[in-house]
Amino acid sequence: MASMKYYTVQPGAGIDGLTLQTGEIPEPGDGQVLVKLHAASLNFRDLMVVRGHYPGVAPGALVPLSDGAGEVVRCGAGSTKFKPGDRVAGIFMQSWLAGPMVDADAASGLGAGLPGVLAQYRVFDEAGLVPVPAHLNFAQAATLPCAGVTAWNALFGLSAVQPGQTVLVLGTGGVSIFALQLAHAAGARVIVTSSSDAKLERARALGAAAIINYSTTPDWAPEVRRLTGGRGVDVVVETGGAGTLAASVAATRRNGAVHMIGVLTMGQIDPISILLGGVLVRGVMVGSRDMFEALNQAVEVAGISPVIDRVFAFDEVKRAYEYLQAAGHMGKVVVTLD
Ligand SMILES: NC(=O)c1ccc[n+]([C@@H]2O[C@H](COP(=O)([O-])OP(=O)(O)OC[C@H]3O[C@@H](n4cnc5c(N)ncnc54)[C@H](OP(=O)(O)O)[C@@H]3O)[C@@H](O)[C@H]2O)c1
């Protein structure tokens, strides 16, 4: 029987708890597909999983990571959607296909409620896969399922950002850089904050119309107001969390929208500012398969190349986690699985 390698970790065991395992390559069942995974990408959430801080994790050791891309090797009986050789990626929540998310979908997240993709082979229900854009290699395609879809959902999931509107993205992590690229491609004016001038210059090259260093300008909301002629931005992709929310609301125009995504900082907010500004504050939880397919279409038509900061080999997984944890990256951190 052919064998494969994969990693497991006990949530709470930390990065050092990541353990290389060897096992049999699984067989696809009815309606299922065996995928040879070539690349996986890391998200901040994967640090939360190893730290034991992520909700909805199945008991015991798990296969981590949600975002993987590879090629179909074998299709089980009754599986008609894909054929061997098709290039695919798994959707973040395996049961959330379309429409609004329901409670049960939360338990179907790869690398948390369900086994993840830090494995050389994985069987998926065919419904839990999407074809990947033709111009992307596997490393690039592996950046899409969480960061790409989340940015898409924030910008287009409830109502679509319009050409000429202004979008604020916080920091230069995976979600924020996808939001920059997608909003720019949609004709929006994008303002980017970062702790690093070097990253801000790279953001400008990716299409940012204005940049703010939040380390040297910690009170950045007035600067955003100034950059928008006093009006405020139409949309914030809020990856900072409680510690940045008050400034994000202060930087938003009357009746604008703040899409709550991140949990990177702690803090408090006075709800009066939300109320007085008529600001819509909306929680975003990644997105559905429909949204992933819409993202892929946009990525393909706009010719977007995901920004990969660094690629690590399969036996360098711990270093990849440490690299993400150090937050020196811009865009995505990827692991190859071959
Ligand atoms: N709700 C969802 O569905 C969902 C989906 C994906 C991610 N998330 C969350 O969104 C957040 C970002 O995720 P990610 O994977 O994109 O993370 P990431 O790639 O690890 O990005 C981290 C970056 O955030 C920036 N940052 C940190 N503190 C900041 C602050 N006070 N103000 C502005 N930027 C700050 C830094 O950018 P600079 O180095 O440029 O300063 C840092 O490099 C995490 O909290 C994650 O859990 C939620």
The ligand as an SDF file (V2000), in Angstrom:
LIG
                    3D

 48 52  0  0  0  0  0  0  0  0999 V2000
  -13.0460   36.2920   10.1040 N   0  0  0  0  0  0  0  0  0  0  0  0
  -12.4400   35.5710    9.1870 C   0  0  0  0  0  0  0  0  0  0  0  0
  -13.0560   34.8540    8.4140 O   0  0  0  0  0  0  0  0  0  0  0  0
  -10.9570   35.6660    9.0600 C   0  0  0  0  0  0  0  0  0  0  0  0
  -10.3150   35.1510    7.9240 C   0  0  0  0  0  0  0  0  0  0  0  0
   -8.9460   35.3380    7.7970 C   0  0  0  0  0  0  0  0  0  0  0  0
   -8.2550   36.0160    8.7850 C   0  0  0  0  0  0  0  0  0  0  0  0
   -8.9150   36.4530    9.8980 N   0  0  0  0  0  0  0  0  0  0  0  0
   -8.2060   37.2000   10.9230 C   0  0  0  0  0  0  0  0  0  0  0  0
   -7.7140   38.3940   10.3270 O   0  0  0  0  0  0  0  0  0  0  0  0
   -6.4800   38.7400   10.9210 C   0  0  0  0  0  0  0  0  0  0  0  0
   -5.4220   38.8180    9.8350 C   0  0  0  0  0  0  0  0  0  0  0  0
   -5.2380   37.5060    9.3280 O   0  0  0  0  0  0  0  0  0  0  0  0
   -4.0850   37.1980    8.2810 P   0  0  0  0  0  0  0  0  0  0  0  0
   -4.0630   35.7310    8.0630 O   0  0  0  0  0  0  0  0  0  0  0  0
   -4.1990   38.1200    7.1220 O   0  0  0  0  0  0  0  0  0  0  0  0
   -2.8330   37.6000    9.1960 O   0  0  0  0  0  0  0  0  0  0  0  0
   -1.3240   37.7740    8.8680 P   0  0  0  0  0  0  0  0  0  0  0  0
   -1.0060   37.4450    7.4570 O   0  0  0  0  0  0  0  0  0  0  0  0
   -0.5820   37.0720    9.9570 O   0  0  0  0  0  0  0  0  0  0  0  0
   -1.1530   39.3560    9.0370 O   0  0  0  0  0  0  0  0  0  0  0  0
   -0.6450   39.9320   10.1700 C   0  0  0  0  0  0  0  0  0  0  0  0
   -0.4300   41.4200    9.8640 C   0  0  0  0  0  0  0  0  0  0  0  0
   -1.4000   42.1880   10.5280 O   0  0  0  0  0  0  0  0  0  0  0  0
   -0.9040   43.4840   10.6880 C   0  0  0  0  0  0  0  0  0  0  0  0
   -1.2280   44.0310   11.9940 N   0  0  0  0  0  0  0  0  0  0  0  0
   -0.9260   43.5670   13.2140 C   0  0  0  0  0  0  0  0  0  0  0  0
   -1.3330   44.4370   14.1580 N   0  0  0  0  0  0  0  0  0  0  0  0
   -1.8950   45.4670   13.5020 C   0  0  0  0  0  0  0  0  0  0  0  0
   -2.4730   46.7030   13.8960 C   0  0  0  0  0  0  0  0  0  0  0  0
   -2.5540   47.0660   15.1860 N   0  0  0  0  0  0  0  0  0  0  0  0
   -2.9480   47.5250   12.9410 N   0  0  0  0  0  0  0  0  0  0  0  0
   -2.8770   47.1990   11.6450 C   0  0  0  0  0  0  0  0  0  0  0  0
   -2.3170   46.0590   11.2010 N   0  0  0  0  0  0  0  0  0  0  0  0
   -1.8290   45.2160   12.1230 C   0  0  0  0  0  0  0  0  0  0  0  0
    0.6010   43.4260   10.4970 C   0  0  0  0  0  0  0  0  0  0  0  0
    0.8850   44.1110    9.2740 O   0  0  0  0  0  0  0  0  0  0  0  0
    2.1740   45.0390    9.1230 P   0  0  0  0  0  0  0  0  0  0  0  0
    3.3640   44.1250    9.2940 O   0  0  0  0  0  0  0  0  0  0  0  0
    2.0480   45.6030    7.7560 O   0  0  0  0  0  0  0  0  0  0  0  0
    2.1210   46.0980   10.1950 O   0  0  0  0  0  0  0  0  0  0  0  0
    0.8710   41.9230   10.3930 C   0  0  0  0  0  0  0  0  0  0  0  0
    1.9420   41.6440    9.5410 O   0  0  0  0  0  0  0  0  0  0  0  0
   -6.2310   37.6840   11.9990 C   0  0  0  0  0  0  0  0  0  0  0  0
   -6.7420   38.1450   13.2280 O   0  0  0  0  0  0  0  0  0  0  0  0
   -7.0330   36.5040   11.5230 C   0  0  0  0  0  0  0  0  0  0  0  0
   -7.4000   35.6270   12.5390 O   0  0  0  0  0  0  0  0  0  0  0  0
  -10.2440   36.2780   10.0490 C   0  0  0  0  0  0  0  0  0  0  0  0
  1  2  1  0
  2  3  2  0
  2  4  1  0
  4  5  1  0
  4 48  2  0
  5  6  2  0
  6  7  1  0
  7  8  2  0
  8  9  1  0
  8 48  1  0
  9 10  1  0
  9 46  1  0
 10 11  1  0
 11 12  1  0
 11 44  1  0
 12 13  1  0
 13 14  1  0
 14 15  2  0
 14 16  1  0
 14 17  1  0
 17 18  1  0
 18 19  2  0
 18 20  1  0
 18 21  1  0
 21 22  1  0
 22 23  1  0
 23 24  1  0
 23 42  1  0
 24 25  1  0
 25 26  1  0
 25 36  1  0
 26 27  1  0
 26 35  1  0
 27 28  2  0
 28 29  1  0
 29 30  1  0
 29 35  2  0
 30 31  1  0
 30 32  2  0
 32 33  1  0
 33 34  2  0
 34 35  1  0
 36 37  1  0
 36 42  1  0
 37 38  1  0
 38 39  2  0
 38 40  1  0
 38 41  1  0
 42 43  1  0
 44 45  1  0
 44 46  1  0
 46 47  1  0
M  CHG  2   8   1  16  -1
M  END
$$$$
